[in-house]
Amino acid sequence: MRLPRLLTIAEAADYLRISRGALYARIQRGTFPGLVKIGRHYRVDSARLLAWLDQSRVGDASTGP
């Protein structure tokens, strides 16, 4: 699936299959990557989001048992 360069909060939440509220909570805690503010609106850098997901993967075969 090819993602646009910048995602809206709703698009990022849909992609992650979490609620917008859960995503905003991560943003408030500072635990969400790739956040860009354009005027009054937030966008999510999809490349940084995908990199963060790759790093967060549990049980990756390359890391061993």
N, CA, C and O atoms as a Tripos MOL2 file, in Angstrom:
@<TRIPOS>MOLECULE
protein
  260   259    65     0     0
PROTEIN
NO_CHARGES

@<TRIPOS>ATOM
      1 N           0.8440   -1.1840    0.0000 N.3       1 MET1
      2 CA          0.0000    0.0000    0.0000 C.3       1 MET1
      3 C           0.8870    1.2450    0.0000 C.2       1 MET1
      4 O           1.7370    1.4060    0.8750 O.2       1 MET1
      5 N           0.6920    2.0970   -0.9550 N.am      2 ARG2
      6 CA          1.4690    3.3370   -1.0360 C.3       2 ARG2
      7 C           0.7290    4.4280   -0.2840 C.2       2 ARG2
      8 O          -0.4520    4.6800   -0.5220 O.2       2 ARG2
      9 N           1.4470    5.0730    0.6290 N.am      3 LEU3
     10 CA          0.8580    6.1370    1.4380 C.3       3 LEU3
     11 C           1.2820    7.4960    0.9070 C.2       3 LEU3
     12 O           2.3750    7.6280    0.3570 O.2       3 LEU3
     13 N           0.4340    8.5090    1.0630 N.am      4 PRO4
     14 CA          0.8640    9.8690    0.7300 C.3       4 PRO4
     15 C           1.9920   10.2980    1.6680 C.2       4 PRO4
     16 O           2.1410    9.7390    2.7550 O.2       4 PRO4
     17 N           2.7680   11.2650    1.2630 N.am      5 ARG5
     18 CA          3.8970   11.7440    2.0720 C.3       5 ARG5
     19 C           3.4400   12.2130    3.4480 C.2       5 ARG5
     20 O           4.0640   11.8780    4.4550 O.2       5 ARG5
     21 N           2.3600   12.9850    3.4980 N.am      6 LEU6
     22 CA          1.8240   13.4690    4.7680 C.3       6 LEU6
     23 C           0.4070   12.9450    4.9570 C.2       6 LEU6
     24 O          -0.4310   13.0410    4.0600 O.2       6 LEU6
     25 N           0.1540   12.3930    6.1310 N.am      7 LEU7
     26 CA         -1.1640   11.8630    6.4670 C.3       7 LEU7
     27 C          -1.8580   12.7910    7.4480 C.2       7 LEU7
     28 O          -1.2080   13.4380    8.2690 O.2       7 LEU7
     29 N          -3.1700   12.8560    7.3610 N.am      8 THR8
     30 CA         -3.9240   13.5540    8.3990 C.3       8 THR8
     31 C          -3.9290   12.6630    9.6400 C.2       8 THR8
     32 O          -3.5710   11.4870    9.5690 O.2       8 THR8
     33 N          -4.3350   13.2250   10.7660 N.am      9 ILE9
     34 CA         -4.4400   12.4430   11.9940 C.3       9 ILE9
     35 C          -5.4220   11.2890   11.7880 C.2       9 ILE9
     36 O          -5.1600   10.1640   12.2140 O.2       9 ILE9
     37 N          -6.5410   11.5660   11.1400 N.am     10 ALA10
     38 CA         -7.5430   10.5220   10.8960 C.3      10 ALA10
     39 C          -6.9740    9.4100   10.0150 C.2      10 ALA10
     40 O          -7.2150    8.2320   10.2780 O.2      10 ALA10
     41 N          -6.2250    9.7700    8.9750 N.am     11 GLU11
     42 CA         -5.6320    8.7680    8.0890 C.3      11 GLU11
     43 C          -4.6070    7.9150    8.8290 C.2      11 GLU11
     44 O          -4.5680    6.6960    8.6600 O.2      11 GLU11
     45 N          -3.7760    8.5600    9.6500 N.am     12 ALA12
     46 CA         -2.7730    7.8210   10.4210 C.3      12 ALA12
     47 C          -3.4460    6.8720   11.4100 C.2      12 ALA12
     48 O          -3.0220    5.7260   11.5550 O.2      12 ALA12
     49 N          -4.4840    7.3390   12.0840 N.am     13 ALA13
     50 CA         -5.2160    6.4910   13.0320 C.3      13 ALA13
     51 C          -5.8530    5.3090   12.3050 C.2      13 ALA13
     52 O          -5.7940    4.1790   12.7900 O.2      13 ALA13
     53 N          -6.4550    5.5600   11.1560 N.am     14 ASP14
     54 CA         -7.0550    4.4780   10.3660 C.3      14 ASP14
     55 C          -5.9920    3.4640    9.9440 C.2      14 ASP14
     56 O          -6.2170    2.2570   10.0310 O.2      14 ASP14
     57 N          -4.8500    3.9450    9.4930 N.am     15 TYR15
     58 CA         -3.7730    3.0580    9.0610 C.3      15 TYR15
     59 C          -3.3030    2.1770   10.2150 C.2      15 TYR15
     60 O          -3.0480    0.9870   10.0320 O.2      15 TYR15
     61 N          -3.1920    2.7700   11.4050 N.am     16 LEU16
     62 CA         -2.7340    2.0330   12.5850 C.3      16 LEU16
     63 C          -3.8440    1.2160   13.2480 C.2      16 LEU16
     64 O          -3.5880    0.4030   14.1370 O.2      16 LEU16
     65 N          -5.0750    1.4470   12.8020 N.am     17 ARG17
     66 CA         -6.2570    0.7860   13.3720 C.3      17 ARG17
     67 C          -6.4170    1.0920   14.8580 C.2      17 ARG17
     68 O          -6.6820    0.2110   15.6750 O.2      17 ARG17
     69 N          -6.2470    2.3800   15.1770 N.am     18 ILE18
     70 CA         -6.5100    2.8770   16.5190 C.3      18 ILE18
     71 C          -7.4390    4.0780   16.3920 C.2      18 ILE18
     72 O          -7.6130    4.6280   15.3040 O.2      18 ILE18
     73 N          -8.0280    4.4760   17.5020 N.am     19 SER19
     74 CA         -8.9220    5.6320   17.4620 C.3      19 SER19
     75 C          -8.1060    6.9160   17.3490 C.2      19 SER19
     76 O          -6.9190    6.9460   17.6740 O.2      19 SER19
     77 N          -8.7580    7.9620   16.8880 N.am     20 ARG20
     78 CA         -8.0810    9.2640   16.8460 C.3      20 ARG20
     79 C          -7.7170    9.7000   18.2530 C.2      20 ARG20
     80 O          -6.6620   10.3010   18.4590 O.2      20 ARG20
     81 N          -8.5760    9.4070   19.2290 N.am     21 GLY21
     82 CA         -8.2870    9.7500   20.6220 C.3      21 GLY21
     83 C          -7.0230    9.0750   21.1260 C.2      21 GLY21
     84 O          -6.2210    9.6920   21.8260 O.2      21 GLY21
     85 N          -6.8440    7.7990   20.7680 N.am     22 ALA22
     86 CA         -5.6340    7.0760   21.1680 C.3      22 ALA22
     87 C          -4.4020    7.6910   20.5100 C.2      22 ALA22
     88 O          -3.3410    7.7770   21.1290 O.2      22 ALA22
     89 N          -4.5420    8.1110   19.2740 N.am     23 LEU23
     90 CA         -3.4240    8.7440   18.5800 C.3      23 LEU23
     91 C          -3.0900   10.0920   19.2120 C.2      23 LEU23
     92 O          -1.9190   10.4050   19.4250 O.2      23 LEU23
     93 N          -4.1170   10.8920   19.5150 N.am     24 TYR24
     94 CA         -3.8710   12.1720   20.1810 C.3      24 TYR24
     95 C          -3.2260   11.9690   21.5500 C.2      24 TYR24
     96 O          -2.4060   12.7870   21.9660 O.2      24 TYR24
     97 N          -3.5800   10.8940   22.2580 N.am     25 ALA25
     98 CA         -2.9640   10.6070   23.5580 C.3      25 ALA25
     99 C          -1.4710   10.3350   23.3870 C.2      25 ALA25
    100 O          -0.6630   10.8060   24.1880 O.2      25 ALA25
    101 N          -1.0990    9.5820   22.3550 N.am     26 ARG26
    102 CA          0.3230    9.3300   22.0870 C.3      26 ARG26
    103 C           1.0490   10.6310   21.7360 C.2      26 ARG26
    104 O           2.1880   10.8510   22.1490 O.2      26 ARG26
    105 N           0.3820   11.4740   20.9810 N.am     27 ILE27
    106 CA          0.9770   12.7620   20.6250 C.3      27 ILE27
    107 C           1.2220   13.5850   21.8810 C.2      27 ILE27
    108 O           2.2890   14.1800   22.0340 O.2      27 ILE27
    109 N           0.2410   13.6240   22.7850 N.am     28 GLN28
    110 CA          0.3760   14.3840   24.0370 C.3      28 GLN28
    111 C           1.5300   13.8460   24.8850 C.2      28 GLN28
    112 O           2.2400   14.6220   25.5260 O.2      28 GLN28
    113 N           1.7230   12.5180   24.8930 N.am     29 ARG29
    114 CA          2.8100   11.9070   25.6730 C.3      29 ARG29
    115 C           4.1630   12.0630   24.9810 C.2      29 ARG29
    116 O           5.2050   11.8130   25.5860 O.2      29 ARG29
    117 N           4.1450   12.4720   23.7300 N.am     30 GLY30
    118 CA          5.3930   12.6190   22.9870 C.3      30 GLY30
    119 C           5.9460   11.2950   22.4890 C.2      30 GLY30
    120 O           7.1460   11.1800   22.2380 O.2      30 GLY30
    121 N           5.0790   10.2860   22.3410 N.am     31 THR31
    122 CA          5.5330    8.9650   21.9190 C.3      31 THR31
    123 C           5.1090    8.6260   20.4960 C.2      31 THR31
    124 O           5.0590    7.4550   20.1210 O.2      31 THR31
    125 N           4.8070    9.6370   19.7180 N.am     32 PHE32
    126 CA          4.3910    9.3900   18.3400 C.3      32 PHE32
    127 C           5.3410   10.1080   17.3940 C.2      32 PHE32
    128 O           5.5750   11.3070   17.5520 O.2      32 PHE32
    129 N           5.8980    9.3910   16.4020 N.am     33 PRO33
    130 CA          6.9160    9.9660   15.5210 C.3      33 PRO33
    131 C           6.3420   10.7140   14.3220 C.2      33 PRO33
    132 O           5.1930   10.5120   13.9300 O.2      33 PRO33
    133 N           7.1620   11.5710   13.7620 N.am     34 GLY34
    134 CA          6.8540   12.1590   12.4710 C.3      34 GLY34
    135 C           5.7760   13.2110   12.4420 C.2      34 GLY34
    136 O           5.1820   13.4640   11.3940 O.2      34 GLY34
    137 N           5.5140   13.8280   13.5750 N.am     35 LEU35
    138 CA          4.4560   14.8240   13.6300 C.3      35 LEU35
    139 C           4.9430   16.1450   13.0390 C.2      35 LEU35
    140 O           6.0140   16.6380   13.3910 O.2      35 LEU35
    141 N           4.1520   16.7040   12.1460 N.am     36 VAL36
    142 CA          4.4660   17.9730   11.4850 C.3      36 VAL36
    143 C           3.2840   18.9050   11.7030 C.2      36 VAL36
    144 O           2.1360   18.5140   11.4930 O.2      36 VAL36
    145 N           3.5580   20.1360   12.1220 N.am     37 LYS37
    146 CA          2.4760   21.1030   12.2950 C.3      37 LYS37
    147 C           2.5230   22.0970   11.1390 C.2      37 LYS37
    148 O           3.5410   22.7430   10.8910 O.2      37 LYS37
    149 N           1.4040   22.2010   10.4440 N.am     38 ILE38
    150 CA          1.2700   23.1380    9.3320 C.3      38 ILE38
    151 C           0.1340   24.0750    9.7010 C.2      38 ILE38
    152 O          -1.0360   23.6970    9.6470 O.2      38 ILE38
    153 N           0.4800   25.2870   10.0710 N.am     39 GLY39
    154 CA         -0.5350   26.2150   10.5700 C.3      39 GLY39
    155 C          -1.1200   25.6830   11.8580 C.2      39 GLY39
    156 O          -0.3950   25.4530   12.8260 O.2      39 GLY39
    157 N          -2.4310   25.4840   11.8780 N.am     40 ARG40
    158 CA         -3.0910   24.9320   13.0630 C.3      40 ARG40
    159 C          -3.3110   23.4300   12.9550 C.2      40 ARG40
    160 O          -3.8870   22.8190   13.8550 O.2      40 ARG40
    161 N          -2.8600   22.8400   11.8690 N.am     41 HIS41
    162 CA         -3.1570   21.4350   11.6000 C.3      41 HIS41
    163 C          -1.9160   20.5650   11.7470 C.2      41 HIS41
    164 O          -0.8040   20.9730   11.4130 O.2      41 HIS41
    165 N          -2.1350   19.3580   12.2560 N.am     42 TYR42
    166 CA         -1.0630   18.3810   12.3640 C.3      42 TYR42
    167 C          -1.1420   17.4050   11.2030 C.2      42 TYR42
    168 O          -2.2250   17.0360   10.7480 O.2      42 TYR42
    169 N           0.0200   16.9980   10.7390 N.am     43 ARG43
    170 CA          0.1360   15.9510    9.7380 C.3      43 ARG43
    171 C           1.2030   14.9760   10.2340 C.2      43 ARG43
    172 O           2.0260   15.3150   11.0830 O.2      43 ARG43
    173 N           1.1720   13.7710    9.6940 N.am     44 VAL44
    174 CA          2.1190   12.7340   10.0820 C.3      44 VAL44
    175 C           2.9500   12.3640    8.8610 C.2      44 VAL44
    176 O           2.4080   12.0260    7.8080 O.2      44 VAL44
    177 N           4.2670   12.4310    9.0100 N.am     45 ASP45
    178 CA          5.1820   12.0470    7.9420 C.3      45 ASP45
    179 C           5.1270   10.5220    7.8140 C.2      45 ASP45
    180 O           5.5500    9.8050    8.7210 O.2      45 ASP45
    181 N           4.6120   10.0340    6.7010 N.am     46 SER46
    182 CA          4.3880    8.5920    6.5500 C.3      46 SER46
    183 C           5.6970    7.7970    6.5520 C.2      46 SER46
    184 O           5.7200    6.6680    7.0430 O.2      46 SER46
    185 N           6.7750    8.3520    6.0190 N.am     47 ALA47
    186 CA          8.0540    7.6380    6.0100 C.3      47 ALA47
    187 C           8.5490    7.4120    7.4380 C.2      47 ALA47
    188 O           9.0180    6.3220    7.7670 O.2      47 ALA47
    189 N           8.4480    8.4320    8.2830 N.am     48 ARG48
    190 CA          8.8740    8.2820    9.6840 C.3      48 ARG48
    191 C           7.9470    7.3440   10.4410 C.2      48 ARG48
    192 O           8.3970    6.5920   11.3050 O.2      48 ARG48
    193 N           6.6620    7.3800   10.1270 N.am     49 LEU49
    194 CA          5.7110    6.4710   10.7620 C.3      49 LEU49
    195 C           6.0530    5.0200   10.4200 C.2      49 LEU49
    196 O           6.0810    4.1650   11.3050 O.2      49 LEU49
    197 N           6.3120    4.7430    9.1480 N.am     50 LEU50
    198 CA          6.6440    3.3800    8.7330 C.3      50 LEU50
    199 C           7.9680    2.9170    9.3340 C.2      50 LEU50
    200 O           8.0950    1.7540    9.7180 O.2      50 LEU50
    201 N           8.9540    3.8050    9.4220 N.am     51 ALA51
    202 CA         10.2330    3.4580   10.0500 C.3      51 ALA51
    203 C          10.0320    3.1240   11.5270 C.2      51 ALA51
    204 O          10.6190    2.1700   12.0390 O.2      51 ALA51
    205 N           9.2030    3.9110   12.2070 N.am     52 TRP52
    206 CA          8.9020    3.6650   13.6240 C.3      52 TRP52
    207 C           8.2150    2.3120   13.7940 C.2      52 TRP52
    208 O           8.5240    1.5710   14.7270 O.2      52 TRP52
    209 N           7.2880    1.9900   12.9000 N.am     53 LEU53
    210 CA          6.6150    0.6930   12.9700 C.3      53 LEU53
    211 C           7.6050   -0.4500   12.7730 C.2      53 LEU53
    212 O           7.5210   -1.4640   13.4670 O.2      53 LEU53
    213 N           8.5400   -0.3020   11.8390 N.am     54 ASP54
    214 CA          9.5540   -1.3360   11.6220 C.3      54 ASP54
    215 C          10.4000   -1.5450   12.8720 C.2      54 ASP54
    216 O          10.7110   -2.6840   13.2200 O.2      54 ASP54
    217 N          10.7740   -0.4700   13.5500 N.am     55 GLN55
    218 CA         11.5850   -0.5630   14.7680 C.3      55 GLN55
    219 C          10.7950   -1.1380   15.9330 C.2      55 GLN55
    220 O          11.3750   -1.7430   16.8340 O.2      55 GLN55
    221 N           9.4890   -0.9590   15.9250 N.am     56 SER56
    222 CA          8.6420   -1.3810   17.0380 C.3      56 SER56
    223 C           8.1530   -2.8130   16.9010 C.2      56 SER56
    224 O           7.4650   -3.3180   17.7880 O.2      56 SER56
    225 N           8.4900   -3.4590   15.8270 N.am     57 ARG57
    226 CA          7.9940   -4.8080   15.5610 C.3      57 ARG57
    227 C           8.4530   -5.7840   16.6390 C.2      57 ARG57
    228 O           9.6300   -5.8130   17.0000 O.2      57 ARG57
    229 N           7.5270   -6.5760   17.1460 N.am     58 VAL58
    230 CA          7.8240   -7.5900   18.1560 C.3      58 VAL58
    231 C           7.9660   -8.9350   17.4660 C.2      58 VAL58
    232 O           7.1820   -9.2690   16.5780 O.2      58 VAL58
    233 N           8.9710   -9.7110   17.8770 N.am     59 GLY59
    234 CA          9.1290  -11.0460   17.3150 C.3      59 GLY59
    235 C           9.7070  -11.0620   15.9220 C.2      59 GLY59
    236 O           9.4830  -12.0090   15.1690 O.2      59 GLY59
    237 N          10.4510  -10.0230   15.5630 N.am     60 ASP60
    238 CA         11.0950   -9.9710   14.2520 C.3      60 ASP60
    239 C          12.1250  -11.0990   14.1770 C.2      60 ASP60
    240 O          12.9340  -11.2550   15.0910 O.2      60 ASP60
    241 N          12.1060  -11.8740   13.1150 N.am     61 ALA61
    242 CA         12.9950  -13.0220   12.9640 C.3      61 ALA61
    243 C          14.4630  -12.6220   12.9880 C.2      61 ALA61
    244 O          15.3060  -13.4250   13.3880 O.2      61 ALA61
    245 N          14.7920  -11.4030   12.5690 N.am     62 SER62
    246 CA         16.1890  -10.9830   12.5190 C.3      62 SER62
    247 C          16.7660  -10.6950   13.9000 C.2      62 SER62
    248 O          17.9860  -10.6050   14.0430 O.2      62 SER62
    249 N          15.9220  -10.5480   14.9220 N.am     63 THR63
    250 CA         16.4250  -10.2400   16.2640 C.3      63 THR63
    251 C          16.6710  -11.4870   17.0890 C.2      63 THR63
    252 O          17.1860  -11.3930   18.2030 O.2      63 THR63
    253 N          16.3160  -12.6520   16.5700 N.am     64 GLY64
    254 CA         16.5380  -13.8940   17.3010 C.3      64 GLY64
    255 C          15.4300  -14.1770   18.2920 C.2      64 GLY64
    256 O          14.4390  -13.4480   18.3500 O.2      64 GLY64
    257 N          15.5960  -15.2580   19.0890 N.am     65 PRO65
    258 CA         14.5310  -15.6540   20.0310 C.3      65 PRO65
    259 C          14.3580  -14.7110   21.1930 C.2      65 PRO65
    260 O          13.5010  -14.9350   22.0470 O.2      65 PRO65
@<TRIPOS>BOND
     1     1     2 1
     2     2     3 1
     3     3     4 2
     4     3     5 am
     5     5     6 1
     6     6     7 1
     7     7     8 2
     8     7     9 am
     9     9    10 1
    10    10    11 1
    11    11    12 2
    12    11    13 am
    13    13    14 1
    14    14    15 1
    15    15    16 2
    16    15    17 am
    17    17    18 1
    18    18    19 1
    19    19    20 2
    20    19    21 am
    21    21    22 1
    22    22    23 1
    23    23    24 2
    24    23    25 am
    25    25    26 1
    26    26    27 1
    27    27    28 2
    28    27    29 am
    29    29    30 1
    30    30    31 1
    31    31    32 2
    32    31    33 am
    33    33    34 1
    34    34    35 1
    35    35    36 2
    36    35    37 am
    37    37    38 1
    38    38    39 1
    39    39    40 2
    40    39    41 am
    41    41    42 1
    42    42    43 1
    43    43    44 2
    44    43    45 am
    45    45    46 1
    46    46    47 1
    47    47    48 2
    48    47    49 am
    49    49    50 1
    50    50    51 1
    51    51    52 2
    52    51    53 am
    53    53    54 1
    54    54    55 1
    55    55    56 2
    56    55    57 am
    57    57    58 1
    58    58    59 1
    59    59    60 2
    60    59    61 am
    61    61    62 1
    62    62    63 1
    63    63    64 2
    64    63    65 am
    65    65    66 1
    66    66    67 1
    67    67    68 2
    68    67    69 am
    69    69    70 1
    70    70    71 1
    71    71    72 2
    72    71    73 am
    73    73    74 1
    74    74    75 1
    75    75    76 2
    76    75    77 am
    77    77    78 1
    78    78    79 1
    79    79    80 2
    80    79    81 am
    81    81    82 1
    82    82    83 1
    83    83    84 2
    84    83    85 am
    85    85    86 1
    86    86    87 1
    87    87    88 2
    88    87    89 am
    89    89    90 1
    90    90    91 1
    91    91    92 2
    92    91    93 am
    93    93    94 1
    94    94    95 1
    95    95    96 2
    96    95    97 am
    97    97    98 1
    98    98    99 1
    99    99   100 2
   100    99   101 am
   101   101   102 1
   102   102   103 1
   103   103   104 2
   104   103   105 am
   105   105   106 1
   106   106   107 1
   107   107   108 2
   108   107   109 am
   109   109   110 1
   110   110   111 1
   111   111   112 2
   112   111   113 am
   113   113   114 1
   114   114   115 1
   115   115   116 2
   116   115   117 am
   117   117   118 1
   118   118   119 1
   119   119   120 2
   120   119   121 am
   121   121   122 1
   122   122   123 1
   123   123   124 2
   124   123   125 am
   125   125   126 1
   126   126   127 1
   127   127   128 2
   128   127   129 am
   129   129   130 1
   130   130   131 1
   131   131   132 2
   132   131   133 am
   133   133   134 1
   134   134   135 1
   135   135   136 2
   136   135   137 am
   137   137   138 1
   138   138   139 1
   139   139   140 2
   140   139   141 am
   141   141   142 1
   142   142   143 1
   143   143   144 2
   144   143   145 am
   145   145   146 1
   146   146   147 1
   147   147   148 2
   148   147   149 am
   149   149   150 1
   150   150   151 1
   151   151   152 2
   152   151   153 am
   153   153   154 1
   154   154   155 1
   155   155   156 2
   156   155   157 am
   157   157   158 1
   158   158   159 1
   159   159   160 2
   160   159   161 am
   161   161   162 1
   162   162   163 1
   163   163   164 2
   164   163   165 am
   165   165   166 1
   166   166   167 1
   167   167   168 2
   168   167   169 am
   169   169   170 1
   170   170   171 1
   171   171   172 2
   172   171   173 am
   173   173   174 1
   174   174   175 1
   175   175   176 2
   176   175   177 am
   177   177   178 1
   178   178   179 1
   179   179   180 2
   180   179   181 am
   181   181   182 1
   182   182   183 1
   183   183   184 2
   184   183   185 am
   185   185   186 1
   186   186   187 1
   187   187   188 2
   188   187   189 am
   189   189   190 1
   190   190   191 1
   191   191   192 2
   192   191   193 am
   193   193   194 1
   194   194   195 1
   195   195   196 2
   196   195   197 am
   197   197   198 1
   198   198   199 1
   199   199   200 2
   200   199   201 am
   201   201   202 1
   202   202   203 1
   203   203   204 2
   204   203   205 am
   205   205   206 1
   206   206   207 1
   207   207   208 2
   208   207   209 am
   209   209   210 1
   210   210   211 1
   211   211   212 2
   212   211   213 am
   213   213   214 1
   214   214   215 1
   215   215   216 2
   216   215   217 am
   217   217   218 1
   218   218   219 1
   219   219   220 2
   220   219   221 am
   221   221   222 1
   222   222   223 1
   223   223   224 2
   224   223   225 am
   225   225   226 1
   226   226   227 1
   227   227   228 2
   228   227   229 am
   229   229   230 1
   230   230   231 1
   231   231   232 2
   232   231   233 am
   233   233   234 1
   234   234   235 1
   235   235   236 2
   236   235   237 am
   237   237   238 1
   238   238   239 1
   239   239   240 2
   240   239   241 am
   241   241   242 1
   242   242   243 1
   243   243   244 2
   244   243   245 am
   245   245   246 1
   246   246   247 1
   247   247   248 2
   248   247   249 am
   249   249   250 1
   250   250   251 1
   251   251   252 2
   252   251   253 am
   253   253   254 1
   254   254   255 1
   255   255   256 2
   256   255   257 am
   257   257   258 1
   258   258   259 1
   259   259   260 2
@<TRIPOS>SUBSTRUCTURE
     1 MET1         2 RESIDUE 1 A MET
     2 ARG2         6 RESIDUE 1 A ARG
     3 LEU3        10 RESIDUE 1 A LEU
     4 PRO4        14 RESIDUE 1 A PRO
     5 ARG5        18 RESIDUE 1 A ARG
     6 LEU6        22 RESIDUE 1 A LEU
     7 LEU7        26 RESIDUE 1 A LEU
     8 THR8        30 RESIDUE 1 A THR
     9 ILE9        34 RESIDUE 1 A ILE
    10 ALA10       38 RESIDUE 1 A ALA
    11 GLU11       42 RESIDUE 1 A GLU
    12 ALA12       46 RESIDUE 1 A ALA
    13 ALA13       50 RESIDUE 1 A ALA
    14 ASP14       54 RESIDUE 1 A ASP
    15 TYR15       58 RESIDUE 1 A TYR
    16 LEU16       62 RESIDUE 1 A LEU
    17 ARG17       66 RESIDUE 1 A ARG
    18 ILE18       70 RESIDUE 1 A ILE
    19 SER19       74 RESIDUE 1 A SER
    20 ARG20       78 RESIDUE 1 A ARG
    21 GLY21       82 RESIDUE 1 A GLY
    22 ALA22       86 RESIDUE 1 A ALA
    23 LEU23       90 RESIDUE 1 A LEU
    24 TYR24       94 RESIDUE 1 A TYR
    25 ALA25       98 RESIDUE 1 A ALA
    26 ARG26      102 RESIDUE 1 A ARG
    27 ILE27      106 RESIDUE 1 A ILE
    28 GLN28      110 RESIDUE 1 A GLN
    29 ARG29      114 RESIDUE 1 A ARG
    30 GLY30      118 RESIDUE 1 A GLY
    31 THR31      122 RESIDUE 1 A THR
    32 PHE32      126 RESIDUE 1 A PHE
    33 PRO33      130 RESIDUE 1 A PRO
    34 GLY34      134 RESIDUE 1 A GLY
    35 LEU35      138 RESIDUE 1 A LEU
    36 VAL36      142 RESIDUE 1 A VAL
    37 LYS37      146 RESIDUE 1 A LYS
    38 ILE38      150 RESIDUE 1 A ILE
    39 GLY39      154 RESIDUE 1 A GLY
    40 ARG40      158 RESIDUE 1 A ARG
    41 HIS41      162 RESIDUE 1 A HIS
    42 TYR42      166 RESIDUE 1 A TYR
    43 ARG43      170 RESIDUE 1 A ARG
    44 VAL44      174 RESIDUE 1 A VAL
    45 ASP45      178 RESIDUE 1 A ASP
    46 SER46      182 RESIDUE 1 A SER
    47 ALA47      186 RESIDUE 1 A ALA
    48 ARG48      190 RESIDUE 1 A ARG
    49 LEU49      194 RESIDUE 1 A LEU
    50 LEU50      198 RESIDUE 1 A LEU
    51 ALA51      202 RESIDUE 1 A ALA
    52 TRP52      206 RESIDUE 1 A TRP
    53 LEU53      210 RESIDUE 1 A LEU
    54 ASP54      214 RESIDUE 1 A ASP
    55 GLN55      218 RESIDUE 1 A GLN
    56 SER56      222 RESIDUE 1 A SER
    57 ARG57      226 RESIDUE 1 A ARG
    58 VAL58      230 RESIDUE 1 A VAL
    59 GLY59      234 RESIDUE 1 A GLY
    60 ASP60      238 RESIDUE 1 A ASP
    61 ALA61      242 RESIDUE 1 A ALA
    62 SER62      246 RESIDUE 1 A SER
    63 THR63      250 RESIDUE 1 A THR
    64 GLY64      254 RESIDUE 1 A GLY
    65 PRO65      258 RESIDUE 1 A PRO
